[in-house]
Amino acid sequence: MIVVISGTNRPCSTTRKVAAVVEEMVVAAGAQARILDLCDLPPELFAPASYDTTPEGFAPFQEAMSAADGILCVVPEYNGSFPGALKYFIDMLSFPESLVGTTAGFIGISSGPWGGVRAVEQLEMVFQYRHAHLYGRRVFLPAVSTMLDDDGRLVEPAAERRLREMVADFVRHCVHLSAL
């Protein structure tokens, strides 16, 4: 299974729309997919006591991450970095075993011209620290809201092609690794 992380807890976000596009592409490439939407994180996770005792409501997130054959992160750029909710989500995963040896790929999005490059590069450092295997091909979607129609479909042909190719290659890579 490929886990697609919608990397913000902002309700009704463009990130979630892009994550849905990625999920469809994963399925079209022949793999099972599951979106983890940070909007669905249990509110009690954000209580300081969660550092000592992880709330039961976080268990489905941990289980999905632990079972993932690969992780695709859709990462919005907020103020030159990735969202704090995404960092907190990673911090709450079991340490050190979560992410170790799991292949992780990244799709950066932004409303500006750079497509989330800074956010992805910073997040890659966190995943590398946690011993994930970084997938070498990334996709950046600048001015992302202009690339989606009202139904959340990607309508910019070159961006759609780049993303579809990356996702298909990522799925093939993860399937190959899981067969070893």
Secondary structure, 3 states (H helix, E strand, C coil): CEEEEECCCCCCCHHHHHHHHHHHHHHHCCCCEEEEEHHHCCHHHHCHHHHCCCCHHHHHHHHHHHHCCEEEEEEECECCECCHHHHHHHHHCCCCCCCCCCEEEEEEECCCCCCCHHHHHHHHHHHHHCCCEECCCCEEECCHHHHECCCCCECCHHHHHHHHHHHHHHHHHHHHHHHC
